[in-house]
Structure formats: C-alpha cells, structure tokens
Amino acid sequence: KQWYQRRVRVVERLFALMRRDRYILVQYNAAKCLTNLFRLGAVESEYSKTQILDTIVYLCLNEDIAIKHIGANLLHELIEQNSELQLWASYSQHLMHGLSRFFVASRDPVFSPLLRAAAFKAFAALGETQEDIRKSIIEGENIISHLKFGLQDDSLEVQVAALSCLHSLSRSVKQLRTSLLDAEVWQPLLKLIKTDDSELVRTSSRTLCNLLLDFSPSKDILLEQEGTVELLSKLVLNSDDEVKLNGVWALMNITYKANSDLRSKILSHFGVLQILETVEDECPKLKVKALGLLRNVLCDPDEVDSIMTSHGREVLKTLVPILTEEEKWSSEEQEQVLCVFINIATGHIAKNLLVEREDLLACLLRFLGHGNSQLQIAATTCVTHLVKSDDSGCLERQNRLKELGHFKELQALLSARPEVADRAKIALQYFQ
C-alpha cells in the first residue's frame, strides 16, 4: 500500500511538471517519464493518457526545431501499438499538418534529416492500425511524394524511417491498389533490400511482404522483374531471424494462387527439402509461414503426386510428429499441418501414402473429436479428400477409415457446431 501511494505521488508530480508554465524541456522530460510509465501499465486513466498526448502534440507543434524533433520521436513511442491513442492523436488539431511541415522545416544539415526521420516515424505509428488515418495521411498530407524522396535519402536514419512509414501505409488494401501503385514504391524498395545494412534489409523485406499480397497489383509487377524469386529465396538463407521470416512470408504470398510455372520456378530456387528444414526451425512464426508455403506449393493434384513420390518420406517424417506430439506444438501449427495434409490428400497417389500411416490416421481421428473447432474442420476436410475419389482404391480407404472409427466419429459430429456439422455431412456422403 505504501509503495502504491508513493507511485501515485510520483505520477501526480510528473503531471504537474507538464504544465504549460513549466520550462519546455521540463515538460518534455516529464512527458517522457510518463510515456515510459504508460508503456509499463502504470498510467491507466483515460484522462491521464490524453494529458500526456496533449503535451506531446504541443511539443511537436513548437517553433523550436529541436523540440519538434524530440516531440515527434516521443509521439511515436507513446502511440505505437496503441490504436486508441493513434485515433486520439489523429483528432488533434493541426498535428498531421504540423508533422508534414517537418519535411521543409529546416535546411540545417544536422537537424533537417533528424526532423524528416522523426516525421516518418510519427506517421508510421499514426497509420499503424486504422484505415481512416492512413487515408488522411496520404490524401491530406501528400506523404507519398515525401516518401519517394525519403527512400532515396542520403541519411540511413531517414531511409529506415521512410521504410517504416511505407510499411505502415502498405497495410491498406486501397492504398496498395492506388497511391502506392502509382508511386511505384517497389522500385526503391528492391534497391534497398539489396544493401548491406541489416536494418534496411529487415524493414524493406517486411514491407515487400505486403506488396506481394494477392490483392496488391504491385505483386505482378515485382514478379516480372528479373531476379525477384532468387532474391526472396536468398532472404530465407539470411542469418537475421526477422529477414529469414520475411523471406518465407514473401514466398508464401507469391505461391498463393500461383500458376504451375511460377511454383516450379520457386521450387528450383527454394526446394521442398529446404522448406521442410525451415518447418523444423525453432521460431514458431517461421514454422507457421513455412507450413503455409508448403501448403501453397502442394495445391495441384498432379504436382502433389510428383512431389510426394520424390519427397513423401521426408514430408511425412517432418509433419506427422507435429500432430502426434500434441503437447509440444501450438494449435496454429497443427492446423497448418492438417491443411497441408488436406492438399496432399487431393493427389491420386499421395492419398494412399497417407492412409498407409496408422499414426497419421489416429491423429485425424483424435482431431475429429478435438475441442478446437478449427482443428475439427481441418481434420474433417482431410478425411473428406481421403474418401472422395473414384479410383480403384477408394472403397478400400473408406473401409479402412470405418474400421478405425472415423465414420462413427463423423456421425457424432452431426450434433456439433453448425460449421463443424456441415463439414461432417459432406464427408459422410462420400462413404458407401
């Protein structure tokens, strides 16, 4: 109790030091302390948060360029990963216009790049989560022209900050299809990702993932550029964990709905065995993205049969343990593995390889009765593909699954949640 009372007194004192009659640097240092306390969860009330934000906005709009600089950096610290404060900040009168003035506020060789970097970081935080704010930044503050110059700036700090801003804005589906496409931001991005600076490669590869999403028109343009697939494959071999993750993520994005030629090209640079090696990585995010990549590669029945004929043993050796050792893996990882098996089960030869594995069939039976509906749906769909066929081994597979109890478990699912029951009905109709 005494500790809590002391903390309250310290916080109250800091708020008092933010008053406008205090020296400007005193206000800044008090706001800095309170920002740190807020990020630690020690400042909770809505009124307190707005007080901190108001002071930081006041610093950003100060006439002194040094104060502008530290104010914008502090704004980034306060509102990053906080959608509520981002929204409140966007409502602040003159803030975004004031930040856009940073790009022309000074010709000082020292402060000019610092101001530009601070502005880009502040805009990146502002546009991190909400589409309306991104729209205001792009349409109201002409940020795209500043971005294009920022990505080619002589200052490394400005380039990194501009990339962070571009990454934030590229989360918008509309802007990917309009402003960012028209500005051809992919051109400087491809140059920056080839540099030796680890921070530039990290941030540019993260941004590239968004430009390679299926609904981004820049995806096709990027894939038309010579060496794009090779570049992405090299990212996966990078020693930096985040760059490696971004490389796999980007490959996963371009294999989604890709044609056979593109899939073959990707596999020639980053083959099935390399994908499986990445699946075994300790990083959960990397594992999930690698499974997503494998799932996208195994999407054509004939190609599935070809890959499983040459690499089926390795695929099963890597994936089956993720289902059998349930306690070691997350539900997201297991769902991705089940989705990979759904695609493998579409192959004419490959589905027989799956039915030969009793441990895999036992896992499917267990997941049919799982408490997680997403895992139930995935397992049910996999069973559907195993029994859905008109080949000579179809009846044998159906009888095998009946003997092991899958048919009975599917019948029990008819009284489950509607989304699960619907999938069970589909599976049952293929049993003779």
RODO-429914 format. One record per atom (N, C-alpha, C): residue in one letter; y, x, z. Coordinates in steps of 0.1 Angstrom, whole numbers, plus 5000, padded with zeros to 4 digits. Atoms other than C-alpha are relative to their C-alpha. Layout:
! residues N
AYXZ
...
END
This chain:
! residues 432
K498850085000
K500050005000
K501350095000
Q498949914999
Q502450285009
Q500250074986
W499949945013
W501650454976
W500649914990
Y499550105009
Y502350134957
Y501549985002
Q498650024997
Q505650094974
Q500950114995
R499349885005
R506650454966
R500149994985
R500050015014
R505750394930
R501049904995
V499050115004
V507850074928
V501450065002
R498749944998
R510850264943
R500450104989
V499849905011
V510450544917
V500449934987
V499750085012
V510350294889
V501349935000
E498750064998
E513350104902
E501150104998
R499049895001
R515250434904
R500250044986
L500049965014
L514350524869
L500849894991
F499350105007
F515550184856
F501550015003
A498649994996
A518850234875
A500650124992
L499549885007
L519250574857
L500249974985
M499850045014
M519050394823
M501349924997
R498850085002
R522250204829
R501050074990
R499149945010
R524950254802
R501150095006
D499049914995
D527350414826
D499550135004
R500649874997
R524950704831
R500250094988
Y499949905011
Y525251024811
Y498849984990
I500950045010
I523450974778
I498650075001
L501349934999
L520751244784
L499349965013
V500650064988
V520151094819
V499249874996
Q500650125005
Q519450764801
Q498750034992
Y501149975008
Y517150934777
Y498850055009
N501149954991
N515151124804
N499449895008
A500650124993
A514750804824
A499149924991
A500850085010
A513550614793
A498750084997
K501249925003
K511150904786
K499049985011
C500950024988
C509650884821
C499449865000
L500550145000
L509350504819
L499149984988
T500950025011
T507750524785
T498650065003
N501349944995
N505050764799
N499349915010
L500650084990
L504550534828
L499549874994
F500450125007
F504350234805
F498650024993
R501249975007
R501650404784
R498850025010
L501049994989
L499750464817
L499749875006
G500250144994
G499950094826
G500749985013
A499350024987
A502350144855
A501349914999
V498950095003
V505149934839
V499449884993
E500850115005
E503849584833
E500949884996
S499350125003
S506549314833
S500750004987
E499450025013
E507949174801
E501550055000
Y498649974999
Y511549224813
Y500150165000
S499949854999
S510849594822
S499850064986
K500349945013
K509449664787
K501249984991
T498850025008
T512449514770
T501250095004
Q499049914995
Q514749714792
Q499950144994
I500349875005
I513050034781
I500350014985
L499850005015
L513149934744
L501549994997
D498550015002
D516849834746
D500750135001
T499449874998
T517750174759
T499750094989
I500449915011
I515750354732
I500749964987
V499350045012
V517250144705
V501550045000
Y498649964998
Y520750224719
Y500150154997
L500049865003
L519750594717
L499950034985
C500249995014
C518650554681
C501349984992
L498750045007
L522050404671
L501250085005
N498949924995
N524050664689
N500750084989
E499349925010
E526650864669
E499550144999
D500449864999
D525351194680
D498650024993
I501349995007
I522551314656
I498950055009
A501049954991
A520751504683
A499449885009
I500450114992
I520551184704
I499249904991
K500750085010
K519450984673
K498650054999
H501349935002
H516651234668
H499049975012
I500950024989
I515151214703
I499849865003
G500250144999
G515750844704
G498949944991
A501050055009
A513650774673
A498650055003
N501349954996
N510851004685
N499549935012
L500450074988
L510850824718
L499649854996
L500350145005
L510750484699
L498650004995
H501349985006
H507650604681
H498950005012
E500949994989
E505950694714
E499849875008
L500050124992
L506850364731
L499249894992
I500650125007
I505750114704
I498750034992
E501249975007
E502850304688
E498849925006
Q501250084996
Q499650084690
Q500349895010
N499750124992
N501549804707
N500749904991
S499550095010
S502049514683
S501249915006
E499050084994
E504149314708
E501450075000
L498849925000
L506749594712
L500550034986
Q499649985014
Q506749654675
Q500849884995
L499450125004
L507649294669
L501449995007
W498750014993
W510449304696
W501050104994
A499249895006
A511749634681
A500649954986
S499550045013
S511949474646
S501149895001
Y498950104998
Y514149194660
Y501350065005
S498749934995
S516649454674
S501050014989
Q499050005010
Q519849414656
Q500450144995
H499649875007
H520649704632
H499150115002
L500949894998
L517649914643
L499550064987
M500749955012
M515849944610
M501050054990
H499049955009
H519049984590
H500650135006
G499649884994
G520150244615
G499150124998
L501049905003
L516950434611
L500050054985
S499949975014
S517250424573
S501250094997
R498849925002
R520650594577
R499750155004
F500449874996
F518850894592
F499850094988
F500349925012
F517951004557
F501250064993
V498849955006
V521551064548
V501050035011
A499149984988
A523051114583
A500650145001
S499549874997
S523351484582
S499650104989
R500449895009
R523351784559
R499750135007
D500349884991
D522752024588
D498650054997
P501349945004
P519852254577
P499049995011
V501050014989
V518252224612
V499749855003
F500250144996
F518851854621
F499649914989
S500350105011
S518551694587
S498549984998
P501550035001
P514751744583
P499449945013
L500550064988
L514251664620
L500349855001
L499650145001
L516151334615
L499149924990
R500950075010
R514051244584
R498649985005
A501350024994
A510851314602
A499949905011
A500050094989
A511851114632
A500149854995
A499850145006
A512850814610
A498649964994
F501350045006
F509450824591
F499049965011
K500950034989
K507550834624
K500349875006
A499650134994
A509550544638
A499649884991
F500450115010
F508950334606
F498549995000
A501550015000
A505250424607
A499649925012
A500450084988
A505050284643
A500449864998
L499650145002
L507049974634
L499149924991
G500850075010
G504849884604
G498550025002
E501449974998
E501549974620
E499149885000
T501050114999
T500149624626
T500449874993
Q499550135004
Q502349344612
Q500650004986
E499650015014
E502749244576
E501549974998
D498550045002
D506249084580
D500950125003
I499249884997
I507549404595
I500050104988
R500249915012
R506149614566
R500949954989
K499250065011
K507849374542
K501450035002
S498649974997
S511149414559
S500450144998
I499849855002
I510849794559
I500250034986
I500049965014
I510049814522
I501149934992
E499150085008
E512249534509
E501550015005
G498750004994
G515149564533
G500750145001
E499449874997
E515549944538
E499750104989
N500249915011
N514550094504
N499250125004
I500749884994
I512050314522
I499250074989
I500849945009
I509950374491
I500650134993
S499349885006
S512550604474
S500050125010
H500049904990
H512850794507
H498650075001
L501449954999
L509050824509
L499750104989
K500349925011
K508750974475
K500650145001
F499349874997
F511251244484
F499350075012
G500649954988
G509651284518
G498750074998
L501349945003
L506251354504
L500150144993
Q499849875007
Q507651644484
Q501150095007
D499049924993
D510051774511
D499550145003
D500349864997
D510252144519
D499550015014
S500450004986
S509652064556
S498649945002
L501350054997
L506052034567
L500049885009
E499950114991
E507051814595
E500449874994
V499550125007
V508851574572
V498849954991
Q501250045009
Q505751564548
Q499049935008
V501050064991
V503351484577
V500549865004
A499450134995
A505751214590
A500049904989
A500050095012
A506151064555
A498749954997
L501350045002
L502451054551
L499549905010
S500350104990
S502050874584
S500749864997
C499350125004
C504650624572
C499349934989
L500750065012
L502850574539
L498749945005
H501350064994
H499550524558
H500249875006
S499750134993
S501150254579
S500349894990
L499650105010
L502650074549
L498849964991
S501150035009
S499450104529
S498949915006
R500950104994
R497649874553
R500349864994
S499650135006
S499449594534
S499449984986
V500650035013
V497449434506
V501149984989
K498950035010
K500649304489
K500750134996
Q499249885004
Q502449644490
Q499150104992
L500949925008
L499349824477
L500049954985
R500050055013
R499549594447
R501350004993
T498750015006
T503249604442
T500850135002
S499049894998
S505749864456
S499350135000
L500749874999
L503250144464
L499350034986
L500549985013
L501650094430
L501150054990
D498949975009
D504950104411
D500550145003
A499449874996
A506050414431
A499050124997
E501049895004
E502850604420
E499850105012
V500149914989
V502450744455
V498750085000
W501349935001
W498950854446
W500250144995
Q499849865006
Q500451154427
Q500350105010
P499849904989
P501951344456
P498950015010
L501150004991
L499051234477
L498950094996
L501149915005
L496551414455
L500450155001
K499649864998
K498651734457
K499950045015
L499949964986
L499051724495
L498650015006
I501350004994
I495351664501
I499250134996
K500649875004
K494551994483
K500750125006
T499349894993
T496852204505
T499150065011
D500749934989
D495652444532
D500349965014
D499650054987
D497452274560
D499149895005
S501050104995
S494952084582
S500649875003
E499450134996
E497451824594
E500349924987
L499750075013
L498551744558
L498749944994
V501350055005
V494851714547
V499549885008
R500550114991
R494051494577
R500749874997
T499250125001
T496851254572
T500049944985
S500050045014
S496751244534
S498649944996
S501350055002
S492951184534
S499849865006
R500050124993
R493450904559
R500749894991
T499250095008
T496050744536
T499249964987
L500750015012
L493850794505
L498949895001
C501050104997
C491150574521
C500549864997
N499450135003
N493550274519
N500349984985
L499750015014
L494550344483
L498749984992
L501250015007
L490850344474
L499249875003
L500650134997
L490149994488
L499849924987
D500450085012
D488649744463
D501249924995
F498950085004
F491849534462
F501250084996
S498949915004
S494049834455
S500050044986
P500049965015
P495049884418
P500050154999
S500049855001
S495550254426
S498650065000
K501449955000
K491750284431
K499650044986
D500449975013
D491050264394
D500850124994
I499249895005
I493950504386
I499550135005
L500449884993
L492750754411
L498650054994
L501349975005
L489150734398
L500150054985
E499849955013
E490450804363
E500550154999
Q499549865000
Q491951134374
Q498850105001
E501149905000
E489751434368
E499850075013
G500349934987
G488051574399
G500149925012
T499850084987
T488651284423
T498749995008
V501350014993
V484951234431
V499650135006
E500349874995
E484451604435
E500950035013
L499149974989
L487551624458
L499549925013
L500450084989
L486251344480
L498750055006
S501249944996
S482851504482
S500250125008
K499749884992
K484351824494
K500649975013
L499450044987
L486251644521
L498949985011
V501050024991
V482951554537
V499450135006
L500549874995
L482051914540
L501050085008
N499049944992
N485251994558
N499650025015
S500449984986
S484952144593
S500849915010
D499250094992
D487551904606
D499349865001
D500750124999
D485851594620
D500749884994
E499350115006
E488551354610
E500150004985
V500049995015
V488751484574
V498649964995
K501450045004
K484951454572
K499849855000
L500150154999
L485151094584
L500849934988
N499250065011
N487951014559
N499350024986
G500749975012
G485951174531
G498849904998
V501150105001
V482850954538
V500649864998
W499350135001
W485150654543
W500549974985
A499550015013
A486750714509
A498849984990
L501250015009
L483350754492
L499449865002
M500550134998
M482150434508
M500949894993
N499150095007
N485250254494
N499850004985
I500150005014
I484750374459
I498649964995
T501350045005
T481050294458
T499849855002
Y500150144999
Y481749934468
Y500249934987
K500050075013
K481049724437
K500250104988
A499949905010
A480950044417
A498949984989
N501050015011
N479150054383
N499050115001
S501149915000
S475950244377
S500550154997
D499649865004
D477750544361
D500850075011
L499249944989
L480150594390
L499150035012
R500949974989
R477350564415
R499250134997
S500849885004
S475350824396
S500950135001
K499049895000
K478451054394
K500150045015
I499849974986
I478951024432
I498850075006
L501349944995
L475251104439
L499850144995
S500249875005
S475451404417
S500850115008
H499149914992
H478151554440
H499749995015
F500350024986
F477051404473
F498749915000
G501350075002
G473351314471
G499549925013
V500650094990
V471151084492
V499750095012
L500349924988
L469951374514
L501250045008
Q498749964993
Q473551474522
Q500549885008
I499650134993
I474251104531
I499249995012
L500950024988
L471251094554
L500350105011
E499649894990
E472351424570
E501249955008
T498850054994
T475751264577
T499749885009
V500450114992
V474050954591
V499550055014
E500549944987
E472551184618
E501150075008
D498949944993
D475951314628
D500249935014
E499850054986
E476851264665
E501149905001
C498850095000
C480151084657
C499649864996
P500450145004
P479450704658
P500849944988
K499250055011
K482350624634
K499450064987
L500549945012
L481050874609
L498649954996
K501450055003
K477450744612
K500149864994
V499850145006
V478650384605
V500550014986
K499549995014
K480650484574
K499050064991
A501149955009
A477750694561
A498949904997
L500950115003
L475450394565
L500649914990
G499350095009
G478050184547
G499950064986
L500149935013
L478050444519
L498649994994
L501450015004
L474250444517
L499749864995
R500250145004
R474250064516
R500649974987
N499350025013
N476750064487
N499350074988
V500849925010
V474650324468
V498749924996
L501350075002
L471450114472
L500349864997
C499650145002
C472749804456
C499349944987
D500650055012
D470849784422
D498550015002
P501450004998
P467149694424
P499250124993
D500749895008
D466049944397
D500450145006
E499649884994
E468150224413
E499450025014
V500750004987
V466750134447
V498650054999
D501449955002
D463250184434
D500050154997
S500049865004
S464150514418
S500350095012
I499649924988
I465850644450
I498950005010
M501050014990
M463150524473
M498750074996
T501249935005
T460450674451
T500150155002
S499849864998
S462051014454
S500450045014
H499549974987
H463650994488
H499649905011
G500450104991
G461850704505
G499650055014
R500549954987
R460150914532
R501250055009
E498949954993
E463451074542
E500949895005
V499250124997
V465350744542
V499449935012
L500750074989
L462750574565
L500050095012
K500049914989
K462550884587
K501350005008
T498750004994
T466250874593
T500449865006
L499550134996
L466850494596
L499149935010
V500850084992
V463850344613
V500250035015
P499749974985
P464450534647
P501249935005
I498850064995
I467850374649
I499749855004
L500450144996
L466150034651
L498950005012
T501049994990
T463150144672
T500550045014
E499449954987
E465150334699
E501349925002
E498950094999
E467450034705
E501150045010
E499049964990
E469050164737
E500950114997
K499249885004
K470350474720
K501249974991
W499150035011
W472350304693
W500849875003
S499150124999
S475250054691
S499549894991
S500450125008
S474749704677
S500650024986
E499349985013
E477249804649
E499150094991
E500849915007
E475050094639
E498749944995
Q501350075003
Q471849884640
Q500249894989
E499850095011
E473449614619
E500250064987
Q499949935012
Q474449864593
Q498650044994
V501449965004
V470849994592
V499349884994
L500650125005
L469549644588
L500549964986
C499450035013
C472049584559
C499550104989
V500549905010
V470749904542
V498649954996
F501450055003
F467149764545
F500049874992
I499950125008
I468349434531
I500150044985
N499949955014
N469349624499
N498850064995
I501249935004
I466249834499
I498949894997
A501050115002
A464149504501
A500249934987
T499850075013
T465649394468
T499250084989
G500749925010
G463749674450
G498549954998
H501350055003
H460449584434
H498950085006
I501049904993
I458549894446
I500450025014
A499549964987
A460749964476
A499649915011
K500450094990
K459949644494
K498650025006
N501349984996
N456349734495
N499950125010
L499949894991
L457250064512
L500449965014
L499550054987
L459049874539
L498949925007
V501150084994
V456049634545
V498950095006
E501149914995
E453749934550
E500450065014
R499549944988
R455850044580
R499949895011
E500250104989
E454449844610
E501250015011
D499049994990
D457149984633
D501349934995
L498950075005
L459849854610
L499949855000
L500350144999
L458249514608
L500249945014
A499950044986
A458049504646
A501549995004
C498650004997
C461749584647
C500749874995
L499550135006
L462549294623
L499749885008
L500550114992
L460549064645
L500949995013
R499250004988
R462449174676
R501449964997
F498650045003
F465849134659
F500249864996
L499950145003
L465048784648
L500249925013
G499850074988
G464948684684
G501150075009
H498949934993
H467948904694
H501149915005
G498950084995
G470848774714
G501350014992
N498849975008
N473348914689
N499849934986
S500250085012
S473748654660
S500150084987
Q499849925013
Q474948924635
Q498750084997
L501249935002
L471749124641
L498949904995
Q501050115004
Q469648794638
Q500249974985
I499750035014
I471348714605
I499550114990
A500449895008
A470749064591
A498550014999
A501449995000
A467149064601
A499449894992
T500550125007
T466548714587
T500250024985
T499749985014
T468148814554
T499050114994
C500949905004
C465949124552
C498649944998
V501350075002
V462848914557
V500049914988
T499950095012
T464048674530
T499750094988
H500149925012
H464248964505
H498550054999
L501449955000
L460749084515
L499049904995
V501050105005
V459048754508
V500549934987
K499450075012
K461348634479
K499750094988
S500449935013
S459648754447
S498949934993
D501150065008
D457248654420
D499050114995
D501049905004
D455348984418
D498749975006
S501450024995
S451649014425
S499850025015
G500249974986
G452149144460
G500849915009
C499150094992
C454448864471
C499249925010
L500850084991
L451748644487
L499450095011
E500649914990
E450248944505
E501150045010
R498949974991
R453649034520
R500349885009
Q499750124992
Q454148674531
Q498949985011
N501150014990
N450748664548
N500150105011
R499949894990
R451348994565
R501149965010
L498950044991
L454648864580
L499649885008
K500550114993
K452948544590
K499150055012
E500949944990
E450248744608
E500750065012
L499249934990
L452848944627
L500949915008
G499250104993
G454748634638
G501449984995
H498650025006
H457848644616
H500249864996
F499950145004
F457148304602
F500349915012
K499850094988
K456848144636
K501450025007
E498749974995
E460048324648
E501149944992
L499050065009
L461948194618
L500149855003
Q500050144996
Q460847844627
Q500749975013
A499350024987
A462147884662
A501550014998
L498549985002
L465547984648
L500649884994
L499450125006
L465947644632
L500949935010
S499250064990
S467447534665
S501050095006
A499049914995
A469647834669
A501449964994
R498750025005
R473347864660
R500049964985
P500150055014
P474147694626
P500050124990
E500049895009
E474948034609
E498650074999
V501349935000
V471548174620
V498949904995
A500950105005
A469647844614
A500049994985
D499950025015
D470947824578
D499250124993
R500749895006
R469648174571
R498549995002
A501450024997
A466248094587
A499449904990
K500450105010
K465947784564
K499750064987
I500149935013
I466548004534
I498750084999
A501249914999
A463848254545
A498749924999
L501250084999
L461247984553
L499649934987
Q500350075012
Q461547814519
Q499250094990
Y500749915009
Y460048124503
Y498650035004
F501449994996
F456848124523
F499249894994
Q500850105006
Q454047954506
Q498949955010
END
